[in-house]
């Protein structure tokens, strides 16, 4: 299930939880969250960074194992195959 991030729509009328932002694991079929579960103040969904490819070396290793090649740019229009 995806994790969604929320923050207070109006920080001046919010509890510490929604002022700082919070995450909820929700199904796509669950109703939209429009208020903080703790204090009831209005919240909005925040677009967060995806959690994929955190380690470049790990991503390179997985790509190599899957049969992909990595190219290194040598100059304008010139590339060298690294693996």
Buried (B, 14 or more C-beta within 10 A) or exposed (E): EEEBBBBBBEEEEBBEBBBEEBEBEBEEEEEEBEBBEEBEBEBEEEEEEEEEEEEEEEEBEEBEEEEEEEEEEEEEEEEEEEE
